[in-house]
Amino acid sequence: MKATPLHARHLALGAKMVPFAGWEMPVQYPSGILAEHRAVRTGVGVFDVSHMGEFEVTGPDRNAFVNRITSNDVSALEPGGVQYSALLTPEGTFIDDCTVYRFDDKLMIVVNASNTARAWEHIVAQKGGINIRLKDISPEVGLLAVQGPGAEALLQPLTDVPLDTIRYYHFLVGKVAGAQCFISRTGYTGEDGFELYCRERDTVALWDAITTSGAQPVGLGARDTLRLEMGYALYGNDIDDTVTPLEAGLGWIVKLDKGAPFTGDAALRSQKQRGVTRRLVGFRLEGRGFPRRGYRVHHQGRDVDIVRSGTVSPSLGVGIGTTYVPVAAARPGTRIDIECRGERLAAEVAKLPFWTGGSLKR
């Protein structure tokens, strides 16, 4: 099992550690998932996400290359911009979802920890003779996510960078608590906040400064409930290499008209012309229950899929989840049933996001 630079800090805080994508990570601290979830919704939480993968692309042809291997349009990115995108198979399904950072002299692709090795192999295999340099910088990078309505106020005394000038899905470079960082106004919670990319050796000092300033440590458990309330996709649950962005409701990150071919574009053009047969939807239980991943989902008496992601929403107090249903059943309000230990729990397709009360600035 791999460990992030903060492993000793997590143990000292009494975190419950679990295996995740080959890493030993904190799923929760003694305060519990509900308290950590509420801290992010109402104050400030800090997550250790140093297990994520980061790849650096330099060289004269960097923009053209990344445009060829990702589904979104890199040419639309300005320096200091961030873009949600995807690495796809030739069949148009997900190798991984990712974010792309554009600097003046390079690009950085950030991938999920569970897919770092696979995504790297996929990217390297497409290099050919193009004039670029690829580097897996994951071992050199620490990453903290500071999230919540109080994130800017908490971080501003620790940096000279004017945080209020950083727009959503943009970043600046500067020091936070003495550590050189890429300060990115991004996150996975639906709240305002920042992701701080720092040198691996600076991660502990940065964490200490942020927690001393009042941010509550938050584990993977609350990270999952927070992102699900927003309807954000999780690789391995909602999306994988059997699913296309068009089926997953992520057609907006597919730019078929960007003027450059990319891996999977032919398959997606064909699927768009035919029309998808299923869609990823959110659902809400009508009564009590906990819709766990893997429970069977039925529509009009037919078994149509499984629960892809599911929880009892701490913010809403009801069971919520995601699943794939036939297109005809994808309208909000459509009745479905979730099979739970032999019992059918009534649910209805719900509009995403489930939670709309966040502090996120767009």
N, C-alpha and C positions, 0 to 999 in steps of 0.2 A: 504494500500500500504506500502511495506517495503521501507526502505531508506538505502543507503550505508553510511559509515562514512563521505563521501565527499559531502553529499547532500547540506549542507550549502555553501560549496565552489562553487558548480555548480550554485546555485541561485545567489551568489555574482558575478559570471562571466556573468550572464545574459543568462544562458542556457535555451533553450526550453525543458521543462521536459514532458515526456510522460510515460504512463503506459507500462511496458514491463515485462511479466512473473511474475506479482505480485509485481514488483518493480517500483518506480518512478525514471526514468533514463534520462540523457541528450541525446536528439536526435541530437542536434547541438548547437553551441554557436553563438554569433552574427556575427562572421566571415563567417559563412555559410558552408554548406557541401562541396562545391567545394574547398574552400580554405583549409579546414581541410584535405580533400583527398590529395590535392597537397602538403601540409606540410609533410605528411607521405611519399609520393613518392619522395620528394626532400630534406627533412630535418629530423625533429623529431617531432612525435606526441605522446601524452600520453592519454591513455584510462583508465577510471575507469571501471573495470570489476569485482568489488568486489561482484557482485550478483551471480557469478558462485558458484557451489557446490563442496565441497571437503570432501572426506571420507578417513579416516586413517585405515589401516589394519595392525595389529601387531600380533605376536604370531608365534610359530614354523611352522605352516602350511600355512602361509600367501601367499607364492608364488604359492603353489598348488591350494589354494582356488581362487585366482585372475585369475589363468590360466583357472579355471573351469567356471568362470562367464564372461570372456571376450573372444573375438574371436581371438585376436593376441596371440603371444607366449611370455609369461612373462619370461620364462626360457632363452630367448635370450637377455634379458635386463641385463646390468651390473649395479652395483651401480653407481648412477649419471646419469643414462640413462632415457630417456623419450620415451614413445611409444604411437602412435595413435592407438586406438582400438575401440571396440563397445561392448555394453551390448545388448544382443539379446533375443527375445522371443523364445519359443520352435519351432515356425514356421520359425525362421531364420530372422525375421524382426527386425527393430531397436526399442529397448527401448530408447537408446540414443547412440550417439557417445561420446567418452571420451578420455582422456589421462591418462596414468599410469606412475607414477614416482616411481623409485626404489631407496630406501635408503639402508644403511647397515642393518638397524634393522626394517624397515617397508616399506610399499607401500602406495602411495596416489593415489586415483582415482579422477579425476576432471571431473565434468559433467556440462551440460548446466543448467542455472538457471530455464528454463521452465520445466525441468525434475528432479530437485533435489529430490523432495519428492517421485516421482515414482521410480526413480533409487534406492534410499535408500531402499524403501520397497522391490524392486526386489532383491537387494543384501542380505538384512537381511533374506528374505524368503529362501535363499539357504544355509544358514549357517549350519544348522543341528548340528551335534556333533563335527564338526572339531575344532581343537585347534587354534582358532584365537580370536582376539578382534576387534570389529568394532566400530568406533566412527565417528559421523558426526561432523566434525570440521568447517563446513561452517560459523557458527556465529563468530568464533574466527579468521577468516582469511580475510585480505584485499588483493586485487590483482590489480596491475597496469600493463598495457602493454605499454612499451616504444618502439616505432616502427619507423623505417626509416633509411636511409643510415647513418645518423649522430648519431644513438642511442649509439653506443659504445663510441664514442668520448665524448658525453655529460655525460654519466654515469661514465666513468672511474675516473674523479676527485672526485667523491662522494664515492668511494669504494677502498679498498686495494686489492680486489679480481682481479686477472689478467683476465679481460673479454675476451681478445683475445685467451685465452686457452680453453674457453667454446665452444665446438663444437655444431653444429646444433642438436637439440633434445637431449641436455645434460644440466646438471645444476650443480652448486656449491652452497655451503652454506656460507654466509658471511654477513657483514654489508654494507648497502647502506645508506648514509646520517645518520648513527648512528642507523638504524633500522635493526634488524636481519632478513635476507631474504633467501628464496630459489630463486636463480638467474638462470632463465631458458632461454636458447636461443631458444625460440619458439614464435609463433605468428600466426595471422590470416589475414595478410595483403599482404604477398608476399615480404615484405621488411625485411632486417636484423632487429634484435631487441631482446628484452628481456621481459619476464613476471616475475614480482617481487611479490612473495608471502610473505606477512609480517603479523605481529600480527595486529589484527583489530585496536588496540589502536594507532598503529604507522602509520596508513594509511595517515592521514592528514599531518603529518610532512614530510612523504616521498613524497607525492604529491607536497607540497610546495617547497621542495628542487629541485625537477625535473622541475617544471614549472619555478621557479626562474632561473634555469640554461638554460632555453630557449626552453623547449619542449612546443609545442602548444597543449592545451586541444582539444580532438577530441571526438565527440559523436557517437551514434549508427548509425546515418545516413551514415557517411563516413566509419564506420567500415563495413557496408553492401556493399557499392560500392567497397571498397578495396578487400574484400574477394571474391566478385562475379567476379571481373576482373581476379582473380586467379583460378576460378572454384572450390573454396572450398565449401563444402556442408554445408547447414544450416538446422538444425533439425526443422521440421514443414513446411519447404518449399521443399527442395530437397530430404530429407530423413524423414521417419516416420515409424510407426508400420505397414504400408502396403507395405513397400519396403525392399528388402534384399540388403546386400552389393554387391552381384554379379550383381544385376540390376543397382546399383548406381555407378558402376565403382570403387568400393572400395574392390574388391576381394583380393587386396594385404594385407588387414588387417585381412583376414580370413586364419588361418593356420589349414587346415583340417588334416595335417600330423604332428602336434606337439606332438603326442603321449599321449595326454590327452583329454578326452571327454569334451565338453563344451556345454552350452545351445544353442540350435539351430543348432548344427553340423549335425545332421541326415537330417534335412530339407535342409540344404545347400549342402550336398553331393548329395541328390536326385536332387536338382535343377541344380547343376553343370553337373550331368550325362545327364539330359534331355536337358539342354541348356536353357538359359533365352530367353524370348520372347520379352523383351523390355530393353532399356538401357537409362540411363540418358545421355543427350548430351548438349553441349553448342550450341547456335545459335547466329547469327549476322544478324541484319536487313540490307537489301540491300539499303534501302532509309531512310528517316526521320521517326521518330516515337518513342514512349516510350512503350516498352513491359512490361506492368504491370502484377503482379502476378494474376492469375485467368483467363487471356485471353485464349480463346480456340485456340488450335494448330491443324492444318490440314496437312495431307500429302496425295497427290494424291486424293484430294477431300474427304478424310475420316477424321472425327474428332478423333484424337489419344490421346490427353491429354490437359492439361492446361500449361500455363507458370508457372513454379515453382518459379523461381527467375527472376527478370528483372529490368533493369535500363538503362539509357543512360550513357555509360562509360565516366567518366571525363577524363581518360587518352587517350582514343581512339576517342571520339567524335561521337560514333555510338551506337545504341541500341543493347544491348546484353542480353542474358538470358539463362535459362536452361529449359529443358522439357524432358519427356520420349517419345521415339518413338519406333516403331517396329525395331527389330534388323537389318532388311534389309535396313532401312532408316538411320542407325546410322553413316554411313560413312561421313566424312567431305566433304562438297560441295553439299550434298543432299538438294534439294529444299523443304522447308516447308512454310506454311503461318500462320501468326498470325492474329487472328480476333480481330480487334480493333474498337469498336463502329460501327459494321456493315460493316467495311471496312477490306479487306484482305491485310495485309502487307507482302510483299515478304521477305523471310529470307532464310538463308542456314545454315546447320549444320557446326559448326566451331570446330577446334581443340582446346583443352584446354591445358594450360591456355590461356585466351584472352590476358593477359598482360605478356610480357616476359622481360621487361626492368628493373626488380627490383634488389635490392642489396642483396637479400637473400644469405647467405653462407650455402652451404650444405656439 
